[in-house]
Amino acid sequence: MAALDQAGPGDISFLGNEKYLPHFLATKAGAVIVPQGYDIQPNGPALIAVQNPSLAFAEVVRHFAAATRKFHAGVHPSASVSPLANLNPETVCVRPGAVVMDQAEIADGVEIGANAVIHEDVKIGSGSRIGANVTITQGCIIGSDVIIHPGAVIGSDGYGYEFSNGRHIKIDQVGIVEIGDAVEIGSNTTIDRARFGKTVIGEGTKIDNLVQIGHNVVVGKHCLIISQCGLAGSCEIEDYVTVAAQSGIAGHVTVGAKAILAGRTGVTTDLPGGVVYSGKPALPMRDETKLQAHVRRLPKLVARVKALEKALADKA
């Protein structure tokens, strides 16, 4: 598997975007997955025509990756597993240095990476993969087929304080985090436990690296949240929302289903679903584009006003 411009006769690649057409025309790949309708070129690579080349190539990658990824059941001697934990060492994999505490429930097919820490009363569903150095704190619930990449922290304290008598008084955070099936969470992402109740990540949602999700946030099903976003406490993201990189969502607001937030969008009020937003504060992208066009014209407008003022002063 290789990119078009790097592939050799023994590699398979794909053409998923027309801007890579020059690379396709010059590729030395043995086979290329292409959109339907492409003609076979004489002496060129074998072409595999599909409706969605990118998705088809992902299936190819998944096939070969599955063949190389080995699941070895057992508990490494250097791991620390409480005798009160509920797991079957013949059906789970606990790697070196990992810690599994009292009353944790680990289902069959779970892999716990090196130096990961699974606290008391945590539940992890079947087939989930917990990366190295991940921490899942007390009582959190992880669904089946979840992937949590190295360094993520699930269930750290929410950021809650009350100001009294000149001091910031910590508010206890006694809720949990609940993560649905088939969720993926990137490296060094942090998801805070609820002040009370649950912080929820819905089924099928994919979260990138370096994302911060605050206490009592509710994220719906099949959302995409890209790197360096921040979701403040008690905001709600409905189903199929895309939040692009470095966007921020204020606390106690709702983003409607199938909304798209462009990169660096700042959300301060509720947003209806099914709309593409951008800007700070968030506006429908068409309105924000017009606004930015006006802003870019301001220097020329200021220059014209000054010229008019000077002309009027000269006449006076």
Order of alpha helices (4+ residues) and beta strands (2+ residues): beta-alpha-beta-beta-alpha-beta-beta-beta-beta-beta-beta-beta-beta-beta-beta-beta-beta-beta-beta-beta-beta-beta-beta-beta-beta-beta-beta-beta-beta-beta-beta-beta-beta-beta-beta-beta-beta-alpha
